[in-house]
Amino acid sequence: MKIYKIERTQQLPITISEAWSFFSSAENLSRITPPWMKFEVTGELPDRMYPGMIATYRLQPVLGITLSWMTEITHMEENRFFVDEQRHGPYRFWHHQHHFKEVENGVEMTDIVHYALPYAIFGKLAHKINISKKLNEIFRYRHEKVEEIFKQRK
């Protein structure tokens, strides 16, 4: 199984508690996901994130095909990090770490995603042709949207 990795770091002019409050709320995920994905939270979410929390979504990542996605928060330390892992969805493996660190003038946020695709050689080919590009577009959109959201707050 081929494991791919995406790592992105972003500086935000906010406090650690503001960053945690925003990013630990699954409801905000739709605000920072490209509109072409038609991302929608489908299940009820608690007021606060906790280890073991399950979140369900519906999205259209490619070619207008609607998929269901279920993730579990497997690890969490408030104001420092949390990890979501796919339990059901389009990937063979999905492990997404979200790290937060106080720095001068704000917070450094780092996303680290390890993922694998199903269908062996066909998954590798799809990654090369389309999936890698789409994931980079998603993270680029997220970066820009997060900057826009937090510049408005200051």
Secondary structure, DSSP 4 states (H G I P E B T S, - for coil): -PPEEEEEEEEESS-HHHHHHHHT-GGGGGGGS-GGG--EE-S---SS--TT-EEEEEE--STT--EEEEEEEEEEETTTEEEEEEEESS-SEEEEEEEEEEETTEEEEEEEEEEE-SSHHHHHHHIIIIIHHHHHHHHHHHHHHHHHHHHHH-
